[in-house]
């Protein structure tokens, strides 16, 4: 899979770039299990925080749902 910079070079406009990125995130979720943001980030070559941000945008758009959260240990 291409890294984030290479994907950006392929897409000529911002809307296309976001669409490609959304598609790659959704592909990660099609594996039949619920991956963590860390898993999604690792697969896409980005931080867990970046992946969580993308997932949050997809939740807001109604394209994915969050089924589980947990408190982070101090």
Phi, psi and omega per residue, in radians:
X1 nan 2.432 -3.141
X2 -1.209 2.633 3.069
X3 -1.386 3.015 -3.016
X4 -1.029 -0.725 -3.135
X5 -1.116 -0.722 3.124
X6 -1.142 -0.673 3.100
X7 -1.103 -0.654 -3.130
X8 -1.151 -0.663 3.126
X9 -1.172 -0.587 -3.113
X10 -1.222 -0.725 -3.109
X11 -1.413 2.232 -3.085
X12 -1.436 -0.502 3.118
X13 -2.220 2.814 -3.082
X14 -1.044 -0.691 -3.115
X15 -1.112 -0.730 3.129
X16 -1.145 -0.709 3.136
X17 -1.061 -0.807 3.122
X18 -1.108 -0.683 3.122
X19 -1.094 -0.774 3.097
X20 -1.086 -0.757 -3.131
X21 -1.145 -0.770 3.075
X22 -0.996 -0.764 3.134
X23 -1.070 -0.688 3.133
X24 -1.197 -0.665 3.086
X25 -1.138 -0.794 3.131
X26 -1.094 -0.622 3.067
X27 -1.069 -0.656 3.107
X28 -1.108 -0.526 -3.105
X29 -1.479 -0.144 -3.102
X30 -1.513 0.124 -3.050
X31 -1.335 -0.108 3.103
X32 1.677 -0.091 3.056
X33 -2.297 2.894 -3.121
X34 -1.646 1.729 -3.120
X35 -1.306 2.730 3.072
X36 -1.422 2.859 3.024
X37 -0.987 -0.563 3.082
X38 -1.095 -0.751 3.115
X39 -1.109 -0.796 3.141
X40 -1.102 -0.806 3.125
X41 -1.042 -0.772 -3.138
X42 -1.100 -0.711 -3.135
X43 -1.178 -0.582 -3.087
X44 -1.687 -0.041 3.119
X45 1.305 0.685 3.118
X46 -2.453 2.982 -3.140
X47 -1.241 2.794 3.069
X48 -1.094 -0.602 3.135
X49 -1.149 -0.713 3.095
X50 -1.141 -0.742 3.112
X51 -1.100 -0.720 3.117
X52 -1.093 -0.667 3.103
X53 -1.111 -0.779 3.101
X54 -1.102 -0.750 3.118
X55 -1.083 -0.686 3.120
X56 -1.095 -0.713 3.092
X57 -1.114 -0.684 3.113
X58 -1.192 -0.595 3.052
X59 -1.119 -0.816 -3.131
X60 -1.041 -0.622 3.121
X61 -1.394 -0.060 3.138
X62 1.344 0.342 -3.080
X63 -1.664 -0.345 3.059
X64 -2.465 2.914 3.072
X65 -2.276 2.656 3.070
X66 -1.703 2.197 -3.089
X67 -1.900 -0.284 -3.088
X68 -2.676 2.440 3.008
X69 -2.424 2.768 3.077
X70 -2.532 2.714 3.112
X71 -1.333 2.372 3.105
X72 -1.371 2.411 3.110
X73 -1.173 2.515 -3.137
X74 -1.104 nan nan
